[in-house]
Amino acid sequence: MDLPYIAAFLGGMAIFFATHYFSAFRSRAEGGLAQRLGRGPYMGLYSLLTLAGFVLMVWGFGNIKPWIPIWTPPNWTRHVAIALMLPAVILIVAAYAPTGFMKKAVRHPMLTAVKLWALAHLIANGDLASIILFGAFLIYGVVDRIAVKRRGDVGAANANPTILGDMIALAVGGALYAAIIFYLHPLLFGVPVLVSS
């Protein structure tokens, strides 16, 4: 029976997204929870809850088998997903690299990467667990982008970009993308990316 795994999957998602939505919509005003607890304890509690939710979510998702099929994605959706993942991985690296022209233009590269990653996996997977998981991440990415805009956070829009940031994002992102495609994805998730048609 998969009930314990389903409970872990859904419970982990609830914890993971609760912390993220709280962070997106919490008050930044003086006297908020972060100020009352202190920056260190607040970040420690936030990180602990997020990690616990993430571990439960991944563990549950990985053990829900057989997954309930909802639809059968056509073969071309895999190619679209593989193509979308390249800019997603590059943008993830750009989020932590020095600000380049790409990061300045996108403003919030991590959020954009999450939306691309979720969309790529959503269109290439037709089982219920995948639709719930990647659909939730896509919704979160859209909602958090709206929240960021409403609080006036312009991200890297006002930064002074250099070509170094773009070079790092492209080089490291490209290498990481290749590692995921050829090695990490089948190793970590048991699903090969490149399969014969």
Buried (B, 14 or more C-beta within 10 A) or exposed (E): EBEEBBEBBBBBBBBBBEBBBEEBEEEEEEEEEBEEBEEEEBEEEBEEBBEBBBBBBBBBBBEBEEBEEEEEBEEEBBEBBBEBBBBBBBBBBBBEBBBBBBBBEBBBBBBBBBBBBBBBBBBBBBBEBBBBBBBBBBEBBBBBBEBBEEEEEEBBEEBEBBEEBBEBBBEBBBEBBEEBBEEBBBEEEEEEBEEEE
